[in-house]
């Protein structure tokens, strides 16, 4: 799918049906890989076939399902890895996370760049703004472009990210949604970590965690 100058392609795979994204600047054919999960091989193959160059691997957060293809992506692209510092402990303990779910994975390569709230990620001539959105994970970020936002596991169509994992907190997550997602234009497409894309406007009026159906105050 194309939104302005950014082209966002979704690749889904693994036992967690996690979404990885190939985000390309249409003018320059530069790209980033967002959340290198189990579908990473398919995303890398699509990049090769399209003739785009992956210049960075950007992680919304460091839960196992968002990084289990990262070592493969790093070997194939040698692109720098970006992560918020508050998720460094989760990242370092990714093999232990895998063990919780009966999985095995190799240690992850070192992080190359730290994501900061208010910073940017460049993709050729295009720019994504970084917003820190803790609550699902301490160092969770979203990436916001013109009409699009890659929101990881903060919000889904009709739901929100779980907060029962280490570092999760419901009130913090709801504040992140209120301050960093519901402040975006209603037409903004939200590309999330699991399930179909949605929009800010759709979630504002229909998501039961936002409207107050599941408790709390309405954010509409």
N, C-alpha and C positions, 0 to 999 in steps of 0.2 A: 504493500500500500504506500502511496506517495502523499506527503503532506507538505505542500510548498516545495522547498528546495531539498528537503530530507525525504529519503525513501526508507521505510521501516519494513523489514521482512521478519516474520516470526517462524521459529523452529521449535517444535515441542517434542520432548522425549523423556525417557526414564520412568522409574516407578512413581515419581512424584508429579509426572506430567508437567514438567517445568518449562517455561518459555524462555528461550534465548533469542536475542535480537541482533540482526545485522542492520546497522543504521548507516546509510550511505549519503554523502553529499552529492546530489545529482550533477552538479556542475563539474566536480573535480574527480569523481570516482574514488575519493578517499572514504574510508569506512571505519567504524568501531564495532567491536563485538561487545554486547551488553549482557552480562551474566552467562558465563561459559558453563552451561549445564550439560546434561546428557546428550542433547541434540547438537552439541558443538561440531562433530564431524560433518553433519549435514549443512550447517551454516558455513563452515570453511569451504566445503565443496561448492556451495552456491556462490561464494565470493570469487573463487577461482573461475567458475564458469562465466560470471558476469564481468570479469576483468577488473574487479575493485581490489584495492589494497587496504587491508586491516592495519590501521596505524596505532590502535590502542585497544586494550581489553579493560572495560570499565565494569566494576562490580557494584550493584546497588547495595549488597550486603554479602556476608560471608557464610551463610548457611550452606550446608553440604550440597543441597540440590542446585545451588547457583554457582558452584565452583567445581563440580565433579568432572567437568571437561576442561578445566583450566590448564592443567599441566600439558595436555595434548595441544591446546590452542597456543600456548607459549612456545612449545617446541616447533610447531609448524610456522608460526608467524614471527616469532621473536619480538612481538609487539609489547610495549610497556604495560604493566598492570597498574590500575588505579583503584584505590580503596580508601574509605574514610578511616582515620586512625582509631576511632572507638570500636571498630570491628576487628582490630588486630588480634585480640585474644581468640575470637572465634576462628579467625583465619589460621592462626598457628595451631589450633586444635582440631582442624578439619578431619584428620584421620580418626580422632576419637569420636567426633560427631558421626562419622561413617559407621563406627562400631556400634553406636547406639541403635542403628537401624539394620544391623547384621550385614553391613557392607564393608568393603576394604578399599582404601585408596592410598595413593602415594603422597608423600609430603608435597605441599604446594611450593611453587617457585616464589622467590622474594617479591614483595610489592615494590614497584618502582616509583610511584608517585602517590602522594596523599591528596585525597579529595577534601575540599574545604567548603563549608556553607558560604554561598556568595561567589564562589569561584566559577570557572567555566571549563568545558571540554571542547576543544576545537576538532572539527571534522572537515578538513579542507577549508572551504570558504564558509562553512556553517558553524554555528555555535550552540551548545547546550549549556544551560545554567544549572548549577549544582545547588540543591536545597537539602539540608540535613533534616531527616524525618525519622527520628528514633521512635521506639515503642514496640515494633516487631523485633528489631535488633538495635543495639546501642548506636552503631555506626551506619544505620540505613540512610541512603540518600535517594532522591529522585532526580531525574535529568529532564529539564524543561526546554523545549524548543518552540518554534512558531507553530502553534496549533497542536502540539504533541507533548506528551509527558510519558517517560518511562518510569513507572512507579513501583517496580519490584513487588514486594508483598505488603505494601501499606494498605492498599484498597483493591478490591476485586469487584466484578459485576455482582451487585447485591450482597456483598460481604466485605470483611476487613481482614487484615492479617492476624494470625494467632498471636497471643501474648503470654502463652504458658511455657515458652522455651526460655532458657537462661538469658537474662538481659531484657526480657519483654515486660511491658507495663501498659495496661489498657488506657489509663488516663493520659499517659504520654503519647500513645498512638493516636488517640482521638484529638489531642492538641495538634499533632503533626498534620492530621487530615484537615482540621479546621483552618490552620494557619498557612499551610503550604500547598494544599490541593484545592480546597473550596474557594481559595482566592484567585484561582485561574479562571479564564473565560469558560462559560458553560460549553462552548463548542470544542474545547480541548479534548483530543482523543487520549485516553489513558491506556497505555500498553502495560499490562501487569504480568506478574510472575507466574500466574496460573489462570487458565481459562481465557475467555474471549475478551477482546478490547471493549471498552465502554467510553462514556464521555462524562465530564464533570457534571453537566446538566442532568444527565440521566440518573447519576448516583445521588445528586442533591435532592431529587424528589422521590426516589424509589428505594434507595438503600436503607433497609430497616435500622441499621446501626447509626445512620445519620438523621433520619426523620424522627427517631425516638421510639420507634415500635419496640425495640429491644432494650429500652431503658435509657435514661439520660435525657438531655435537652435536644431539641431539633436544631440543626445547623443551617436549615434552609434559608 
